[in-house]
Amino acid sequence: MVAVRIIGVQFLVGALKNLNYLFIHKALFFPKEGILAVGDLHLGFEYRLQQSGVLVPEMQIEEIKKELNKIFEEIKEKKFQLKKVIFIGDIKHSFSYQWKEKNYFRDIITFLKNYVEDKNIILIKGNHDTIDYSFSDRLQDYFIQGELAFSHGHKYFPEIFDKKIKTIVMGHLHPSILLSDQQNIKREKYKCFLVGKFKQKNIIILPSFLATIEGTSVNNIEEEYEDYFSIIPKKNLINFNIFAVGEKEVYNFGKIKHI
């Protein structure tokens, strides 16, 4: 990825460096705690497309395992220890019950047990996780460890804004950024992290882990975003910084309101 022009404004692109957490591909890792946070999986998205008549191969599970394995290897290469994996909601895609989604996630859990103990696989409930199925008894509205809180982001929970909490990790918004050349001829969309402040907490919003689509563009967020959709109001969200996910690095594109 190179420096690009976005809607007439030039931004310098640079990799984020933070001692407290690392962006590793589409996931977020806290080295001190050994926690890996993974955004919305939306398992069964391809199956739902097939049901609607779109002919797509079922590659989602293998792609997830391949990318997670790549992340795990990078954590190992950096001499860190993986202790816990947290899925921050919208684990499945359909609002109704789909038997295939249950089998898909059983496959993911089996894969993860090669890296962490089952008790250290934490499942956060998202707005798509509405129907009881095989892992419903494991779903939590939020997870707190020390100064870190993890929640999907569609509902407000006072506990994650407790005074002891310094950082809140969420998903739900599926953020991406639309980039174009100076003539606006070539346009590409990249998944991105959003980082900012709300209620004196550090907020980190993860991109979706779903590979099939890039997500929702933040370029027009001031016109299209509705406050009811997440716990972060628009007036705060537009001050968040964008970190786009490239092939090898994560790039800083500045604040949403400046694009």
C-alpha positions, 0 to 999 in steps of 0.5 A: 500500500502506498500514499494515496489521495482520499477525496482530495486530501493527501495522507501520509501512510505509516504503520502503527506502533503501540507497546500495549497492543499489536494489530496482527492482520485483522486481529488485535493482540495484547502481548502482556495479557496474551489475549487475541481478540477476533472480530465478527466471523459471520459464520454461514455467510456463504451458505446464506448466499447459496440459499439465495441463489448465489453460486459461491464455494464454501471456503470461509472455514478454511480461510479462517483457520488459515488466517488464524494459523498465520496470526498464531505463527506471527505471535510465536515469532515475536516471542509472545505467548498466546493465552486466550482467544476472544471472539467479540460477537456475531460469531454466526451470520443468520438471525434464525437457526441454521444447522450448518453454522453450528457445525462450522463453529464446532470445526473452529473450536476444534482447530483452536484447541490445538493452541489454547485450552477450551476454557480460554476460548471466550465467546461474546454475544453479538446482535446476530447471535440470537438463536440458542444452539450448541455454544449458546451457554458459553456466550457472554455479554462482555468479558473483563480482564484487568483494565481490558473490557471486550464487548460486541458494541451494539449494547451499552453495559455499565460494567465495561465503563467501570472506572477500573477499565482503561480500554474497551475492545468492540466490533459490530461496525465492520469498518473499512476505508475506501481509497481512490487515486487522484482522478477517482478512477481506481477505487479499492476498499480495505478493512480497518481498525478504528481507535479513539476515546469515549467516556475517558476510555480507549476504544478499539473497534475491530474490522470483521474477520469475514473475508468475503466482504470488506465491510462498511466504508467510514468515508461517508460516516458523517452522513450515514451513521445513526447513533442507535446502531452502536454504543459510540455516538457519531460525534465521538466516532468521527474523531477516531483514527483509521488504521487500514489493514494492508498485506503486511502492515497496518497503516495510519490514515488519520481521523475519520473527519479528515477524509 
